[in-house]
């Protein structure tokens, strides 16, 4: 094979057959040897689809005033009891003692969460779990520093966690020099690597302009930060959605990416960062149901947001909401404490009218094709304009599909951006959840499983949950 770094000339087909026989971890390592090997592994999908399925199997949901998350699970012949495997309440020594578990992030099958022992990383599909040493800082005067997970099993089975300030910290805003840039040209961040099992301070050099001056009011916005990992880069949303930081963990450089210029100030807090089949994207709602989606274009070396979709969801969502009524969708909601499945119901019952006749519209709306994740068809006329309140749950990372929360019905739906097809997934409100006016979902994480089991241990602790 031409250009073979090992000096052995093998036809591509022969080399592919050799690589195909490697165990998953060795195959993932071989992918990093050279571009030619990576091209073979990726082009022929040698990392088996059943180990790295390109599908969304559920959505982790964080509720206000709740001690544990919920999990809206994808239907299958044998539904995965993800929360039962994670066993978030396993550390509670006394059933009457208050404790909590909050999810901080998800990346390509790994889950980052925090409980009373600190930060943990887990693979829900294989029950592998590792506890991290305490980070040197998670909160500083004048601002919060949030952890973000970076992991790509096609590159390496090691993972990294980066602590990123949401806004300029007090000591940065109160500098004697009022023109102090933020972030600084050399931005020092705290990072944990599973390779070393330790936290370390790492300096990242800025490419391009700063977000602004540390004293600028526009940089002091705070809200829940989200991140996504794509092409070896960690993209982190800061300043209440006003800025996206592109951080490279391989060459220790970062770049400030400002949000699309036509987003109004009121939309900053509603901006959602994610990854779709076409790459890095962001979405926001103007008014109730006016959705806009941008794709990040870096083809010419510049970071520009291109408007990909501008859709009024009113008609589509009114249609599905009117017809779903009180029916339970095919996805089931799991409760972390009791490991109960709320809303699970026989689809034959769901798709039958009161006179036991099969309603084709409801069937196409409710059923989910678990073999290929197709979205159900929808061609019926709108009976009544419902005009729902909507919030974002996430992007499907491998399809042009978004997941939405219909607040007024407390339901999740999937919306196909290219065809405007909508499918009702079902209830996302636990039966015993009552937080009054504070009730609601404040974070969501789409779960894509990784069935690779041979993860490296960190030096503090690694174990398989029993």
N, C-alpha and C positions, 0 to 999 in steps of 0.2 A: 504493500500500500504506500503510495507516494506521500512523503512527508511524515512517515511513521517515526515518532520520537525514540522508539526503542531500537531502531535500525533494522527491523525485520519487515520485509516487504510481504504483506499479506493482502489478498483481495478483501474488499470491504465485506462481502458476504461471509467469508471465512472468519474474519475478526468478529463480526456480529454474532456468529454461532458460538464462538468462544466466550464472548461477553455474556451471552444469554444464559450460560450455564453457571454464572457466578451467583452466590447468595445475594440478597437485596443490599445488604450493607456494603459488600465489596463492589457491587455494581454501581452503587451511588458514589463510592470513592473513585472508581475507574473513570467515571464521568468527568472528574476534575483533572485527569491526567493531561489532556490536551483538547483543542477545539475539535479535532477530527473524531476522537472517541466520544466526546459530548454529542456531536452531531449524529453519530450512529445510535447512541443510547436514546436520544430524544426523538430522532426521526423514525425509529422503529419501535418506540415505546417499550423498551426492554425492561424498564421498571414497571412491573406488571400492573395493569389497571386495577386488579383486585386488591393490590397493596396500596395504591395511590388512586382511588377512584375519583374521577372528576365530577363529583355530585355533592349537593348539599343534603346532609342527612338530618339536619335539625337546626334550631335557633336557641341559643342560650339567652334567657331574659332576666334582667335585673330589675326588681321592683322597688319603688320607694318604700321605706319603712318596713322592709322585709329582711329577715336574717339570712335567707338562702335564695339562690336563683331558681328559676324554673327552666324547663327544657321542652320546647315544642318539637316533637319528633316526627320525622319522615316515616310514612307507612311502609312496611315491608312484610314479607312472609313471617319473619321472626323479629319483631321490633326490638331494637337494642335498648336495654335498660341503662342508659348512659348515667343518669344520676345515681342509680343503684350501684353501679360500678365505681363511681367516684366516691360515694359514701361520704358526702360532705360533713355529716354530723357525727362521724366516727370518733372525733376527738373530744366530744362533749362528756366530761367526767360525771356530771350530775344533770339529769334531765330538766332540773329547774334552774340550772345556771345559764345565764345569758351568754350566747356566743354567736358567731356569724361567719359567713363565707361570702366573699364578693369576687366576682370575676373581673380581672383587669384587662385581659386580652386573649385573643385566639389567633394562631398563625399556622396555616397548613396542617391542621390536625393536632397541634399542641395547644394546651390551655394554660394560661397564667392566671392564678387566683391567689387571694389572700385570706387566711384564716387566723385564728388566735396564735398560731405558731409562726406566722410570717408568710412570706411569699413561697408559693409552691408551683411547680411545673408538672403537668400530667398529660398523658396520652389516654383519653377516655376509651379508645377502642381496644387497647391492650392492657389497661389498668396499671401501666407503668407510672410511677410518680417519683419526684425528687424534691426535697426541701432545700431551699436556698439559704445561705448565710444572711444575717441581717444586713441590709444595705447601709452604707455610712450616712445616708440622708434621704428622707422621703418628703420632708416638709421643712421649709426654711422661712425666715421672717419675710413677709411680704409676698409670698407666692408658694404654689404647690409644685412639686416635682413628681411626675407620674411615670410609672414603668411601662415600657413597650417591648413586646416580644418580636424577635426576628428569627425565622426558621424556614428553611427550604430543604426538604429531604432529597431533592434531586441534586443539590449542591453538596450537602454535608448533613450528617446526623447530629452535629453539634448545634446548639442554639445560643443566642445572646439576648440579653435584656439591657435596655438603655433607659436611664432616668433622664427625662427631658422636662425642663421647666415650661409651664404653660405660658407664663408671662415673665417680663423682667422682674427679678427679685428686688427686694427693698434696697440692698446695698448697691445694685446696679442703677436704680432710679435716682438714688440720692447722691450720686457722684458729684464732686465739686465742679466737674465739667458738664454743663447742661447739654452739650452736643454729643455725649457718649452714645455710640451706636449700639444697637442690640439686634441680633446677637453680635458679640465681639468678633473681630477678624479671626481670632483663635478662640474657639468655644470649647471650654473644658467641661466634659460630661462624665458621669459615672456609669460604668459598664460592667456587667457580669457576663463571663464566658464559661460555658460548660467545659471548655478545653482545660481551663485552669482551676475551675471551681471557686474563683475569687472575684471580688469586686475590685475595679481599678479605675483610676482617673485617666481619661484619654482625651487628647487635644485634637479637635477637628478644625481644619482650615477652611475658611469661607471662600466660596467661588461666587463672584458677582456681588450684588449690593446687599446691604443689611435690610432688615424689615423696617427699620426706622430708628428714631432716637429713643433711648430708654425712658425718657421723660414724656414721650408722646402718649396722650390719653388713649389713642386708638389701640395701643399695645397692651392696655391694662384690662382688656375684656377677659372674663373667666367663664368657662363652661366645661363640661365633660369633653375630654380630648379623645380622639380616635386616631388609629394609625393603620397602615397596611404595608405589607412587604412585597416588593415587586422588582424583578430583575436585579436582585442583590442590593436593592436600596430600601431603606426604611423611610416611609413618608409619614410624618407626624403633624397632626393638626394642632395649631397653637393659637393663642390670643382670641379665644372664643370663635374660632373659625376664620379669622382675618388672614392668617398666614399658614402656609404648609412648608415644613422643613423637609428637604430631601437629604438624608444622611447616609453616606456610604461607609459601611463598616469595614470594607476591604482596603480602601485607600485613605481613610480618615479625613474625608472632606465633606462639606455640607453646602447646601445652596438654599436660599430663600425663594419660595415660589408664592407669589401673591395670588389671591383669589381672582376669579374673572371680574373684569372691570365693571360689568353691567349688573353686578349683584348689589342690591340696595342694602343700606345699613341694617334694616330690620331683619334681613335674611341671614346675617352672619351666624347667629346662634342656631339656625336651622340647617346649616351647611353640613353635608355628610360626605366624608371621604371614603373611597373604596376602590375595588378592583373588579373589572368585568372582563369579558372575553377580549375586548379591544384594548385593554390596558388600564392605566390609572384614570379614575374619573371622580367627579363630585356632583352632588345633586342638591337641589334646594326647592322649597315650595314658596311661591308667591301667592298670597291670599290662601285659600284653603286647599285647592286642588290643582293649582297651576304648577306643573312640574317642569323643571329644566335640568338637563344633564349635560355636563361638559366632559370632554376627553382631553387629557394632557398630551399635547403634540410637541415632541422634542426631536423631530426628524431633521431639523436644520440646525441643531445645536442650541436652540433657544427654547425656553419653557413657555409655551403659550397654550391657553385653554381654548378649545374649539367647541362651540355649542353643537351638540349632537342631536338632542331631542328637546322639543318645547311642546308639551302636551297638556291639554286640559283633561284631567281625569274624571271630571264630574259625571259625564254620561256613562262611562265604563263602570265606575264604582257604584253609581246609583243602580245600574242594572243588576250587578251581582248582589248588592245589599238587599235589594227588594226581593230577590228570589231565594236568597239563602235563609231568610227568616230566622227561626230559632234552631235550625238544623245544625248538627255537629259536623264539622268537616272531617276529612280523612286523617289529618295530622292530630296527634294526641299530646296533651299537656301533662308533663310529669312534675310531681311535687317532690322537692328534695328531701323533706323531712320524713314523709310517710311513704315515699316512692309510689305514689298513687298516679294513675293515669286518668286525668280528667278529660272528659269529652270523647273517650274512645267508644265507638259505636259501630255496629255492623253496617257496612256500606249498603247492603241489600235493604236494610230498614231505612237508611237515609234517603235512598233513591226511590222509595215507594210513596205514592200519594195515599191519602186516607182511604181511597177506594181500592188500594192495592195495585193500582196501575202504575207502570213505570213511566215517570216523567223524564223525557229525553233531555230537556233543558237542565233540570236539576242534576241529572246524572253527569252531563258533560261539565257542569260547573264544579261538582264536588269531587269527582274521581280524580286521582292523581296517578299518572302512569309511572310507576316506580322503576320500570325497566330503563327508561331513557329520559326521565324528568320532563316529559312534554307537558305543556300547559293545556288545560281543557279548552275546548272550543266554546265560543259564545257569539250567537248571532241574533238573539232575541231583542225585541224592541224594549225601550225603557217604558215601564208602566208609570213610574212616579219619580220625580226628581228629588233625591234624598239629600244631596249636598253634604256629605259627611266631613268630619274633621279627620285629617290624615297625618300620620307621622312616619318617618322612614325607619325600617328595620335593617336593611342592608342590600348590597348588590350580590347577585349570583356571580361567583368569580369566573365561571366557565361558560356562561350564557348571557344573552342580553335580557336578563330578567331581574326585576327588583322585588323586594318583599316590603310590604306596607302594613301598618297597624291602623285599622279603622277604629278610632277612639270611641266613637259613639256606640258601636256594637261590641267593642273589645274583641275584635277578630283580626286575624292575619290573612292577607291575600297575597298572591303572586301576580305580578303584572309583566306581560311580555312587551318590551319596548318597541319591537319592530312590527308587531301585529295588533297591538292593543287588546289582546286576549287577557282576561282576568280569571283567576280561579280562587275561590274561597278555600282557605286551608283549615279554618276552624277557630275555636275559642282559645284565647290566650290569657284568660283571667282565672286564677285558681279559685276553687269553690270557697275556701275559708280565708281568702285575702280581703281584708277590709282596713284600709288606711285612711278612710275619710276623704277629705279634699286633697290630701297629699298623695293619694293612691295613683299609681301609674307606672309605666315602664320608662326608665331613664337610660338604660343601656341595653344593647342587643349585639350578639355575636353569632354570625352564621358558622355552623360547624361542618367542616369537610374532613372526613376521617383519614387517618394515616395508619395503616396496618403494619408498618415496619416496627418490629418489636425489639430490635437489638440496639437500644440507645446507650450511649456512653454514660457512665456514672460520674456525677460530680464528686468532689473530694469530701463534701460534708456528709451527704446522705443520699442514697437512692434505694428504693424498695418497690416491690410489687405489692399492691394493696391486696389484702386477704379478704 
